[in-house]
């Protein structure tokens, strides 16, 4: 039975000034090591959660939760498909699109681009590009006007602004008496958007669906229909059921298939980082072993006297477990407080450091996201705290067991 006396003695040993200051120093180092390890672990996992959330939000803001396309050919009856999709209560919006690759030219500047034909009235139902416009709007895309909306980095690469002309070169070609020549069309820049993801800002261009159909020779056809779902995490099940109800042969896919490797890599990296950083906590926790071993050696006489006064071996073991547990608890507590404080303020601290030292940790042309997001997850914090505390308790077992095996006669022989 655990008696209050055991807790009292254990806490007194923790508070008492020891003759050997080196033991106190090792205890402090163990406590700080656990605190720093827990702080680093919470902060890094929060940042990785923030990256995953930002990437998912930005990618799905420009792509779609699900896509219905023709099986090996363009989709002809897209109006019927879109209407059938909208009847599903789980579908919030549906919009057609044409997507092809092309080359944009302005003067001596040339850059490849992903050309997406959209309907301005329908596009806001499936993407957020309309909310990311720096200049112009989706409504400026009118059939027959051959206007084009560019990503901010793509416009910068081409050196164009609102109202400038760019030439679009398509992969298809015209056969003329002079030979085979590429299809060219001049477009007017009517808008510029910025979604904050370099992959789209530097390579995506939007045109009207009818203009894209003429340019890519797809009259009455589209590449597919994009869907926005009520719950994007249910997308695999929704598209599977939808594929069974749609008449005819269609290729139905969702965002987890289109970006599966990408998000799997993020989860793998998060797991690896958790293991690596947790080793810091483990090393700090097992410093408790050396601390308690020295304490046991230093307190052999006290242990012998306690045994003589009637303290059972398991109670002696409990005394030193209390001491190690207190070190682990305080270290974990301060680590959790520091980790939460840092994770909640990392988006303010990092820009301040960048301004102070005139550096940029995440250049936009190298990384998907140029800022450092953070998303604190309570489950992660709880898991880290519990595992760290349990590891600290486990580290006390051997020294406490060693103390319990102390024989009073042997310990007091030379006293």
N, C-alpha and C positions, 0 to 999 in steps of 0.2 A: 504494500500500500504506500502511496506517495504521501509523505508527511510534510507539513509546512516547514519543519525544521530543515529538511533537505533544501527547499527553496531558499530559506533564510541563509544557510551556510554558503550555498552556491553564489547567491547575490553578494554576500559579504566578501567572498574571495574575489569576486569581480571588481568590487569597489575598493578593496583594501589596497594600500600602498605596499608594493612588494619590495623586498630587499634587492631583488635582481631587476634593475630597470630595463635590462635587455628584453625580459619577458613582456613587460608592458609595451615596449616598442614593437615587438613582433605582433602582439595583440592588436595594436593600433593599425599596423600595416595590413593585417588580415581584414580588419573592419573596413579600411579605406579601399582595399582591393576589391572586396565584395561590392561596396558602394559604387566604385567606378565601373566595374564590370556590368552591374545591373543598369546603371545609367546609360552606358554605351549601347547595351543590348536593346533597351527600350527605345532609345533615340534612333538607332539604325533601323530597327523594324518599323518604327513609325514613318521614317523617311521612305522606306521601301513600300509600305502601304500607300503612302502619298503618291509615289511614282506610279504604282499599279493603277490607282484610282484615276489619276490624271490622264494616263495613257489610254485607259479604257474609255474615259469620258470624251477625250479628243478624237480618238479613232472612231468611236461610234457616233460622234457628232458629225463626221464627214462620210462615213460609210452607211451602214444600216444594221439593224438587228437581224434581219433575214432578207433573203433575195430569192425571187422566183424567176428563172430564165428558161429559154428554150433548150430542148435537149439536142445539143449538137447543131443548132441553127438559131437564127434570131427569133424573137417572140412576136408572132403576128397578132393574135387575139388578146393583146395586153389589156384592152378595156374590160373584157370579160373576166380576165384573171384578177385584175385590180378590184373589180366589183365583188367577186367571190371572196377575196381576201378581206375586204372591209366588213363583210357580214359576220366575220368571226369577232366575238366580243373582246378577244385578247389583242386584236390588232387596232392600234391607234391611228395609223395612217398608211397609205400606199401611194407610190408615185413611180412613173416609168422613167427609164433613163437609157441613154446610149453612151457607151464608153469605148473609146478607141485611143490609140496612141498617135501622136503627130509631132511635127517639128514647128516651133514658132521662130520667126525671123523678124528682126528689126535692124535694118542697116547691116552692119557687119556682125551683129550679135545673133547667135543661134543657140537654141536650147530645146531639148526634148521635153514633151509635156504629155500629161494624161488629159485627154479632151473628154469632157462629160457633158452630154446633152440633157437638159432638164426642162421641165415645165415650171416656170416661176410661180404659178399659182399653187402647184402641188408640192413643190420641193420643201417648203417649211414644215410639212407634215412628217417628213422622214429625216431631216437633217437640220443642223443649227447654223449652216453657213450664212443664212439671211441675217442672223444676229451678230455675225462676226465681220460685217462689212465696215471697212475703213472709209471708203468713198463709194458712192453709187448705191444701187440696190438691185435685188433680183428682178424687180419689175422693169428694169432697163433692158432686160433681154426680151426683145420683141421679134416675132417671126418675120423673117425677110430683111431685118435691119442689119443682120450679121454683126451684132455686138458680142463682146467677150469680157468675162470677168476673170481676173488673174489673181493668184496668190501673191502676197506682198513681196516675198523673196523672188518669185518668178518675174514680177514686174521690175524689181531692182536689177536682176540679172540682165534683163532685156533693155533696161534703161528707159522704160516707158511710164507715162502718167495718164491720168484720165483724159480721154479724147484723142490720144495717139493711135496710130495705125500699126498693126502687126500682121504678118503674113503667115497663114497656117498651111503647112505642107502635109498632105495625108499620105499614108503608105500606098494607097491605090494610085493607078496611073491612067492617063488618057492616051489612046492610040490615035495619032494624027499622021497626015502624009509626011510630016517631018520626022516621024519616029515616035517613040514612047516618051511621053513627058509626064512629070508628076502633077497631081491636082493641087492647085494653089488657090487660096482665097484670102482676100484682105478683110480683116476684122477691125472694128473700132473698140478700143478699151473703154468700157462703160462702168467699170467698177473694180475695186481691189479689196480682197478680204484677208484677214489674218486669224487663223485658228490657234496659233501658238505651237504648231507642230511642223517642223521644218520639212518633213516628208511631203506634206500637202501644200504648205505655203510656197514651196520652191518648184512644184511640179504639176499642180492641178489648175486647169482652166475650164470655166463653165460657159457654155453657149446654149442657145435655145434648142429645144428638142427638134423642132422642124428644120432649123438650119443644119443641125448635125445629121438629120436623116437625108437631106439633099447632098451634103458634102460627102458622106460615107456611103451613099447609094443604098439607103435602107428605107424606101418609101412604105409607110404604113407599118414599119417594123421597129422594134426596140431591142436593146440587149436584154432587158429584163425589167422586173418590177421590184422596187425596194420597199421593205416593210419596217414600220416602227411598232414594237410590241409594248404592251402594258408592263410586262416584267421581262427584262432582257435575259435574266438568268434562266428563264423557262424556255428560251428560244429553241434549244434542241428538241424538246418534246412538242412544242407548237408546230415547228416545221415538219416534224415526222408525221403528225396527225394531218396536217394540211396537205402533204404529198399524197396521202391516201384518199382524200376527198376531192382533190382537183381532177377534172376530167382530162384525159389525154396524158401525154408524156411530158413532164417538166423536170428541170433540174432545180431542186430546192436546197438551199444551204443557209447556214446561220453564221453569226460572227465568231462563234467558238471554233468553227471549222476553218474559217478564213484566216484567223489569227491564232490558231491553236498553238503552234510552236512558239510564238512570241510570248504568250501569257504563260505557257508551260515553263519557258526559260526563266521568266520572272519569279515564278513560284519556286523553281529549283534553286535559283540564286538566293532567294529569301531563306530557304531551308539551310543552305550551306553557310550563309552569314550567321544564322542563329547558332549553328554548331560551332563555328570558329570563335565567335564572341563569347559563347557560353564557356569555352575553355578558360577564358580569363576569370570568369566567376569560379570555375572549378579549382583553378590554381589558388585563388585567394581563399576559397573555402578550406582547402586542404592545408593551408598555412595554419589553420586552427589546430591541426594535428600536432605540428611541431610546438605550437604555443602551449597546448595542454600537456604534452609530454614533459616539457620543461617545468610546468606548474606542478605536475604530479611528483617529479623528482624533487622540487623545492619544498613540497608540502608532505613529504613522507612521514615526518615526525607527527604532524597534525593528523594525518590519516590514521597513524597507529593509535594515537590517543583517542580519536573518535571511535575506532574499532573497539578499544578497551572499554570505552564508556557504553558500548552496546549497539553501535551503529552497524547494521548488516552490510555485507558486501554490495548488495544491489542498491542500498541507500547511498553508499560511498560513490558508486557508479553514477547515481542520480545527481549528486552534488556537482561533479565535474561536467556532466551533460548540461546542467543548468548554465554553467559558466560558458561553455562553448556555444550553447543555444543563444545566450544573450548577445555574444559577439556577432553571430550570424544574423540575429533579428535586427540589431541596430544597423549593421551594414546593409542589409536588404532594405530596411525602412528608408535610410538616407538615399540609397540607390534609386528606389522607386520615386521618392520626392524629386530628386535631381533629374531623373529620366523624364518624368511627366513635365516638369518645368522647362526642360530643354526642348522636348518634342513639341510643346505648345508654342514655343517662341523661336524655333529654328528658322522659320520663314522671315523673321525680323532680324535675327542675329547674322545670318549668312550674307544678306545684302549689305548690312552695315560693315562687315569684314571686307567685302568686295570693294566698297567705296573707300574704306580706310587704306587698303593696300593697292588700290587701282588694279585689281585682277578680276577675272571672270572664271569661276570654277567650271561652269557648264556652257561652253560656247554653243550658240544655236545651230551653227553649221556642222557641229560634230554630234551633239546629243539631241534626242527627240524633244526633250524639255530643257529649257535654258534656266529655269528657276529651280529651287530646291523645295518641293512640297513636303508636307508632313501630315499624317493622318493617324492620330492616336487611337489605338484599339484597346478597349478595356480588357478583352479576353487575353490579348498578348501580355498586357501588364500583369494580370493575375497569374497567368501561367509562369512568367519569368520569376515573379515574387515567390510563388509556391515552390518551384523547382529549386531556386537558389536557397530558400530556407531549409528545405528538406536535405539538400546537399550539405549544408552547414551542420545539421543534426547528425547526418551519417558520419561526418568528419570527427565528431566527438566520441564515437563508439569505442574505437580502439584505446585512446588515452584513458577514457573512463573505465573501461574493462581492466586496463593495466593497474589503475588505482585500486580497483576492487580486489585485486589479487595480492595487495600488499599485506605482508604478515607482520603483526604488531611486534613480535619478539625480535625479528630481524631488524626492523626499522629502529627500535629503541635500544639495540644492543650497545651502541657506542655513545648514547646520549647521557 
